[in-house]
Amino acid sequence: MSPLKRRDRPVLVFDGDCGLCTSSVRFLERHVALRAEHEVLWVDRPGRVSGGADAVGRLLTGAGGA
């Protein structure tokens, strides 16, 4: 299997020695995790996050139900 095989999900690669990169990633991890405690989330392939009823609507649309 080629290491350049196309993935279904995006992958973020960042320099672990870069303070700005590390801080930004940690902020995003906390923000999304906190949000997921309160509502259902849908993350599309480009990485856009939808929540609540919008997330459910996107799920149904993606499944061919709407």
MOJO-V197483 format. One record per residue. N is the residue number from 1. SS is DSSP state (helix for helix, strand for strand, loop for the rest). NEAR is the number of other C-alpha atoms within 12 Angstrom. D_CENTER is the distance of its C-alpha to the mean C-alpha in Angstrom with 1 decimal. Layout:
n=(N;N)
ss=(SS;SS)
near=(NEAR;NEAR)
d_center=(D_CENTER;D_CENTER)
This chain:
n=(1;2;3;4;5;6;7;8;9;10;11;12;13;14;15;16;17;18;19;20;21;22;23;24;25;26;27;28;29;30;31;32;33;34;35;36;37;38;39;40;41;42;43;44;45;46;47;48;49;50;51;52;53;54;55;56;57;58;59;60;61;62;63;64;65;66)
ss=(loop;loop;loop;loop;loop;loop;loop;loop;loop;loop;loop;loop;loop;loop;loop;loop;loop;loop;helix;helix;helix;helix;helix;helix;helix;helix;helix;helix;helix;helix;helix;helix;helix;helix;helix;helix;loop;loop;loop;loop;strand;strand;strand;loop;loop;loop;loop;loop;strand;strand;strand;loop;helix;helix;helix;helix;helix;helix;helix;helix;helix;helix;loop;loop;loop;loop)
near=(5;6;6;6;9;10;11;10;12;14;11;15;10;15;13;14;9;12;12;13;16;17;16;17;19;16;14;17;14;14;15;23;16;14;18;19;13;12;18;22;25;26;22;18;14;13;16;15;23;23;22;19;14;18;21;21;19;23;21;14;14;15;10;9;10;10)
d_center=(25.2;24.3;21.9;20.8;19.9;17.1;13.9;12.1;8.7;8.4;9.7;10.3;14.0;15.8;19.3;19.6;22.9;21.6;21.6;19.6;16.8;16.9;17.2;14.3;11.9;13.7;13.4;9.6;9.7;12.4;11.2;8.1;10.5;13.3;11.8;11.1;14.8;16.0;14.2;12.4;8.9;7.8;4.6;7.0;7.9;8.3;4.8;6.7;6.3;9.6;11.5;14.9;17.2;15.1;12.3;15.3;16.9;14.1;14.3;18.0;18.0;16.0;18.5;21.4;22.4;22.5)
